[in-house]
């Protein structure tokens, strides 16, 4: 009986000891409220610094002869579609991989405040014959008689040149920015509608 009582007393003592220790223990948190606030503001600052800030509105109703204004992550510029011509025969010994070739006369003005590359300016520019489908890029480098737009363009400089690509035979075509570039916010959308009847 004494052994049982002794055992019970030991158990009670251990229980009281553990209980007392538990009251003194507080959950540890290495992040203070001030540090949490600092982390939040750092994240917000990072997000703010990586905003693309494309401010120019989309221009979706341009025609031959109209000027489009571009606001992109590489700079600001203007493009005027001066003319369009459908070519049905071979050009410089090369024939279209589709039905015909579409030759566009373009004028580019750099308004970015710094020198740019024309290749960068036209990188996202394509011709579509259906807005739901992918388009075709400039292929002026394959034609000796086509004056492609390449090289540097200084701030305020105006340069004219040509853009040529393969097309299917349709009633109208569209000179636009690649939808992928628009969707990720690297450029506003600028679109010219080119009726085949006006590209003669």
Buried (B, 14 or more C-beta within 10 A) or exposed (E): EEEEEEEEEEEEEEEEEEEEEEEEEEEEEEEEEEEEEEEEEEEEEEEEEEEEEBEBEBBEEBEBEBBBBBBBEBBBBBBBBBBBBBBEEEBEEEBBEBEBBBBBBBBBBBBBEEEBBBBEBBBBBBBBBEEEEEBBBBBBEEBEEBBBBBEEBEBEEEBEBBBBBBBEEBEBBBBBBBBEBBEEEBBBBBBBBBEBEBBE
